[in-house]
Amino acid sequence: MRAITIPEFGTADVLRLDDVEVPEPGPGQVSVDVAYAGANFAEILYRRGVVDVPLPFVPGIEVSGHVRALGPGVEGLRVGQAVAALTIVDSGGYAEVVTTSADLVAPLDGYDLGLDVAAGLPSNSATAFLVLDRVARVEPGEDVLVHAAAGGAGSQLGQAARLLGAGRVVGAVGSPAKIEAARAFGYDEVVLRERVAEAGRFDVVVDMVGGAARRSSLDLLAPMGRMVVMGNASGAEDVGISADELWFTNKTVSGFNLAAFSAAFPEEAGRALRRAVAAAAGKELRVHVESLRLEEAARAHRRIESGSTTGKLVLEVRRP
């Protein structure tokens, strides 16, 4: 089968379209004939060698497509069924066939949802509900700030905050060109990251940028506020946070990593994915996707790295 591989760590130029063996599902797994694969910053981290993976490596943390085969012990799914799936635990989504835990698969039966849109849900949309509900525990009426508000995850976090009953929902972006794009995803206000200190105090801040944004975010937290760290897109050095400062100011800092969470709690990650699918199909979540061909994976990576993307890029692996 065709697959994009990482034969060596490096720039987007190392990505290669190869022929690789078709994987077979093991106990509790399914294999999926992939229609679309989401393109994410996580795959860039794999490609750069930030995450230690064996080479050659097939990236791809989320897909849509149709169930190809069921492994031993799998119930509740059927061959040929349209699905969205998280493939983040073992990766492999940039390929014509991928395997994953059956717990991380969401059926699309009965939903008016295109497979291109469905491929953009497993990572960002499921994460949005997990981060805000499970980790930050947003309460009705609380104020929420989301960094990188026009990006894939940011585009979903603001909407999920609204669905969970948040009060004021503010997005921060890195350039004026992204302000209108972020506003289209339901934020009450959108501010430039350099001026976020003027936005007031927040009960919850979600930071996937790191560096100066992480430090300023901690300062913006109200007493009993919670900051969730879920990335370091800036590539800045880690920000040290004083435990004594948290103690004296009644603040909390938590981390969320979807891969580790999905490996430890696959059933809960799967429930979040199914919740996201239902919300998108019910028009409660707006997911803006742009499709590129599988062989354009390097182009997708360059665009994500440049910070120029808004919404979600997906790779068309095979025509449905």
C-alpha positions as CSV (number, residue, x, y, z in Angstrom):
1,M,0.0,0.0,0.0
2,R,1.0,3.6,-0.4
3,A,2.2,5.5,2.7
4,I,4.1,8.6,3.6
5,T,7.2,7.6,5.7
6,I,9.8,9.4,7.7
7,P,13.0,7.7,6.7
8,E,15.2,10.1,8.7
9,F,14.5,13.1,11.0
10,G,14.7,16.5,9.5
11,T,12.7,19.1,7.5
12,A,9.6,18.5,5.5
13,D,11.8,17.4,2.6
14,V,12.5,14.1,4.3
15,L,8.9,12.9,3.9
16,R,8.7,10.2,1.2
17,L,5.9,8.4,-0.6
18,D,6.7,4.6,-0.2
19,D,5.2,1.2,-0.6
20,V,4.8,-0.5,2.8
21,E,3.2,-3.7,4.1
22,V,-0.5,-3.6,4.8
23,P,-1.1,-3.9,8.6
24,E,-3.4,-6.5,10.1
25,P,-5.5,-5.8,13.2
26,G,-4.6,-7.6,16.4
27,P,-6.9,-8.4,19.4
28,G,-9.2,-5.5,20.2
29,Q,-8.2,-3.6,17.0
30,V,-9.7,-2.7,13.7
31,S,-8.1,-1.9,10.4
32,V,-9.4,1.1,8.4
33,D,-9.2,1.8,4.7
34,V,-8.2,5.4,4.9
35,A,-10.1,8.1,2.9
36,Y,-8.6,11.1,4.6
37,A,-5.8,11.7,7.2
38,G,-5.6,14.8,9.4
39,A,-2.4,16.8,9.2
40,N,-1.2,18.0,12.7
41,F,1.7,19.6,14.5
42,A,2.2,16.3,16.3
43,E,3.4,14.7,13.1
44,I,5.9,17.5,12.6
45,L,7.3,16.7,16.1
46,Y,7.7,13.1,15.0
47,R,9.4,14.2,11.8
48,R,11.8,16.5,13.6
49,G,12.8,13.7,16.1
50,V,11.3,15.5,19.1
51,V,9.4,12.3,19.8
52,D,11.5,9.2,19.8
53,V,10.0,6.9,17.1
54,P,11.5,4.0,15.2
55,L,12.5,4.8,11.6
56,P,11.2,4.4,9.0
57,F,8.0,5.7,10.6
58,V,4.5,6.3,9.1
59,P,3.0,9.4,10.8
60,G,-0.7,10.2,11.1
61,I,-2.7,10.5,14.3
62,E,-6.3,10.6,12.9
63,V,-8.2,9.3,9.9
64,S,-11.6,8.8,8.4
65,G,-12.5,5.9,6.1
66,H,-14.2,2.5,6.2
67,V,-13.6,-0.5,8.5
68,R,-11.5,-3.0,6.6
69,A,-11.2,-5.8,9.1
70,L,-12.0,-6.6,12.7
71,G,-9.5,-8.1,15.1
72,P,-10.4,-10.9,17.6
73,G,-12.8,-9.8,20.3
74,V,-14.1,-6.6,18.5
75,E,-17.8,-6.0,18.8
76,G,-20.1,-3.2,17.8
77,L,-18.4,-2.4,14.5
78,R,-18.7,-4.0,11.1
79,V,-16.7,-4.3,7.9
80,G,-17.4,-1.5,5.4
81,Q,-18.7,0.9,8.1
82,A,-17.8,4.6,7.7
83,V,-15.8,5.7,10.7
84,A,-13.6,8.4,12.2
85,A,-10.7,7.1,14.2
86,L,-7.8,8.2,16.5
87,T,-4.6,6.5,15.4
88,I,-2.4,8.5,17.7
89,V,-1.2,5.7,20.0
90,D,0.8,3.9,17.3
91,S,0.4,6.4,14.5
92,G,0.3,5.3,10.8
93,G,-2.6,7.4,9.5
94,Y,-0.7,8.7,6.4
95,A,-1.3,5.4,4.6
96,E,-4.0,3.6,2.7
97,V,-4.7,1.2,5.6
98,V,-4.1,1.8,9.3
99,T,-4.9,-0.2,12.5
100,T,-6.0,1.2,15.8
101,S,-7.9,0.2,19.0
102,A,-11.6,-0.4,18.5
103,D,-12.2,1.9,21.5
104,L,-10.7,4.8,19.5
105,V,-13.2,4.4,16.6
106,A,-16.4,6.4,16.1
107,P,-19.0,5.2,13.7
108,L,-20.5,7.7,11.3
109,D,-23.7,5.9,10.7
110,G,-26.7,8.2,10.5
111,Y,-24.7,11.4,10.4
112,D,-24.6,13.8,7.5
113,L,-20.9,14.3,7.7
114,G,-18.4,14.3,4.9
115,L,-15.3,12.0,5.4
116,D,-13.0,15.0,4.8
117,V,-14.6,16.8,7.8
118,A,-14.7,13.6,9.9
119,A,-10.9,13.3,9.5
120,G,-10.5,16.7,11.1
121,L,-12.4,15.7,14.3
122,P,-10.5,12.9,16.2
123,S,-7.5,15.0,17.3
124,N,-8.6,18.6,17.7
125,S,-12.3,18.3,18.5
126,A,-12.0,15.3,20.9
127,T,-9.1,17.1,22.6
128,A,-11.2,20.3,23.0
129,F,-13.8,18.4,25.0
130,L,-11.2,16.5,27.0
131,V,-9.1,19.5,27.9
132,L,-12.0,21.7,28.9
133,D,-14.3,19.2,30.5
134,R,-12.0,16.5,31.9
135,V,-8.8,18.6,32.7
136,A,-9.8,22.2,33.2
137,R,-13.4,21.3,34.5
138,V,-14.9,24.4,33.1
139,E,-17.9,25.6,35.1
140,P,-20.9,27.5,33.6
141,G,-20.2,31.2,33.4
142,E,-16.4,30.9,33.7
143,D,-14.1,33.0,31.4
144,V,-11.8,31.1,29.0
145,L,-8.8,32.2,27.0
146,V,-7.4,30.1,24.2
147,H,-4.1,30.7,22.5
148,A,-3.6,29.9,18.8
149,A,-7.3,30.5,18.4
150,A,-7.3,30.3,14.6
151,G,-5.4,27.0,14.4
152,G,-6.8,23.4,14.3
153,A,-7.1,22.9,18.0
154,G,-7.9,26.6,18.7
155,S,-10.8,26.6,16.2
156,Q,-12.5,23.8,18.3
157,L,-11.6,24.9,21.8
158,G,-13.6,28.1,21.7
159,Q,-16.7,26.4,20.3
160,A,-16.4,23.6,22.9
161,A,-16.1,26.1,25.7
162,R,-19.3,27.7,24.5
163,L,-21.1,24.3,24.4
164,L,-19.9,23.6,28.0
165,G,-21.5,26.8,29.2
166,A,-18.4,29.1,29.5
167,G,-19.1,32.9,29.9
168,R,-16.6,35.1,28.0
169,V,-14.5,33.1,25.5
170,V,-11.5,35.0,24.2
171,G,-9.0,33.8,21.5
172,A,-5.4,35.0,21.1
173,V,-3.6,34.9,17.8
174,G,-0.1,35.7,16.6
175,S,-0.9,38.0,13.7
176,P,-3.6,40.5,12.6
177,A,-4.3,38.3,9.5
178,K,-5.7,35.6,11.8
179,I,-8.2,37.8,13.8
180,E,-11.1,37.4,11.4
181,A,-10.5,33.6,11.0
182,A,-10.6,33.1,14.7
183,R,-13.8,35.2,15.1
184,A,-15.5,32.9,12.7
185,F,-15.1,30.1,15.2
186,G,-17.3,31.8,17.8
187,Y,-15.0,33.7,20.0
188,D,-16.5,36.7,21.8
189,E,-13.2,38.6,21.4
190,V,-9.9,37.9,19.5
191,V,-6.8,39.7,20.6
192,L,-3.2,39.7,19.4
193,R,-0.9,37.6,21.6
194,E,1.3,40.5,22.3
195,R,-1.6,42.4,23.8
196,V,-3.2,39.5,25.7
197,A,-2.4,41.1,29.1
198,E,-5.0,43.8,28.3
199,A,-7.8,41.1,28.0
200,G,-8.5,40.8,31.7
201,R,-8.5,37.8,34.0
202,F,-9.6,34.3,33.2
203,D,-10.7,31.2,35.0
204,V,-9.2,28.9,32.4
205,V,-6.4,29.4,29.9
206,V,-5.4,26.8,27.3
207,D,-1.8,27.3,26.0
208,M,-0.3,25.4,23.1
209,V,2.2,28.1,22.2
210,G,4.7,28.1,25.1
211,G,7.4,30.7,25.8
212,A,6.3,34.2,26.7
213,A,2.6,33.2,26.2
214,R,2.9,30.6,28.9
215,R,4.3,33.0,31.4
216,S,1.8,35.7,30.7
217,S,-1.1,33.2,30.8
218,L,-0.2,32.3,34.4
219,D,-0.3,36.0,35.3
220,L,-3.8,36.3,33.8
221,L,-5.3,33.5,35.9
222,A,-7.8,34.6,38.5
223,P,-7.7,32.9,41.9
224,M,-8.6,29.2,41.6
225,G,-7.8,29.6,37.9
226,R,-6.5,26.6,35.8
227,M,-4.0,26.7,33.0
228,V,-3.8,23.7,30.7
229,V,-0.6,23.2,28.8
230,M,-1.0,21.2,25.6
231,G,1.9,22.1,23.3
232,N,4.9,24.3,22.6
233,A,4.4,25.5,19.0
234,S,6.8,28.5,19.6
235,G,9.7,26.1,20.1
236,A,10.8,28.2,23.1
237,E,12.7,26.9,26.0
238,D,10.6,25.4,28.7
239,V,9.0,27.9,31.2
240,G,9.7,27.2,34.8
241,I,6.7,27.6,37.1
242,S,7.2,28.0,40.8
243,A,5.2,25.6,43.0
244,D,5.3,28.2,45.7
245,E,3.7,30.8,43.4
246,L,0.9,28.3,42.7
247,W,0.5,27.8,46.4
248,F,0.3,31.5,47.3
249,T,-2.0,32.4,44.4
250,N,-4.4,29.5,44.4
251,K,-3.7,28.6,40.8
252,T,-3.4,25.3,39.0
253,V,-1.3,24.2,36.0
254,S,-2.1,20.9,34.2
255,G,-0.7,19.2,31.2
256,F,-2.6,17.3,28.5
257,N,-1.1,15.0,25.9
258,L,-3.6,13.2,23.7
259,A,-1.3,10.3,22.8
260,A,-0.6,9.5,26.4
261,F,-4.2,9.9,27.4
262,S,-5.5,7.7,24.6
263,A,-3.0,5.0,25.5
264,A,-4.0,5.1,29.2
265,F,-7.7,5.8,28.8
266,P,-8.8,4.6,25.3
267,E,-12.5,4.2,26.2
268,E,-12.7,7.8,27.5
269,A,-10.8,9.1,24.5
270,G,-13.3,7.2,22.2
271,R,-16.3,8.7,24.1
272,A,-14.9,12.2,23.5
273,L,-14.4,11.4,19.8
274,R,-18.0,10.2,19.5
275,R,-19.2,13.3,21.3
276,A,-17.3,15.5,18.8
277,V,-18.7,13.6,15.9
278,A,-22.3,14.1,17.2
279,A,-21.6,17.8,17.8
280,A,-20.2,18.4,14.3
281,A,-23.0,16.5,12.7
282,G,-25.5,18.5,14.7
283,K,-23.8,21.8,13.5
284,E,-22.8,22.6,17.1
285,L,-19.2,22.4,16.1
286,R,-17.9,24.2,12.9
287,V,-15.0,22.4,11.4
288,H,-13.3,24.1,8.5
289,V,-11.1,21.7,6.4
290,E,-8.9,22.2,3.4
291,S,-7.9,19.0,1.5
292,L,-4.5,18.3,-0.1
293,R,-3.4,15.1,-1.7
294,L,-1.4,12.5,0.2
295,E,1.6,13.2,-1.8
296,E,1.4,16.8,-0.7
297,A,2.2,15.9,2.9
298,A,5.4,17.9,2.9
299,R,3.5,21.0,1.7
300,A,1.0,20.5,4.5
301,H,3.8,20.3,7.0
302,R,5.5,23.5,5.7
303,R,2.2,25.4,5.9
304,I,1.6,24.2,9.5
305,E,5.2,25.1,10.5
306,S,4.9,28.6,8.9
307,G,2.0,29.4,11.2
308,S,-0.1,30.5,8.1
309,T,-2.9,27.9,8.4
310,T,-6.3,28.5,9.8
311,G,-8.7,25.7,10.6
312,K,-7.7,22.2,9.5
313,L,-5.6,20.5,6.8
314,V,-6.5,17.0,5.8
315,L,-4.7,14.7,3.3
316,E,-6.9,12.8,0.7
317,V,-5.5,9.3,0.8
318,R,-8.0,7.6,-1.5
319,R,-11.2,8.8,-3.0
320,P,-14.3,7.5,-1.0
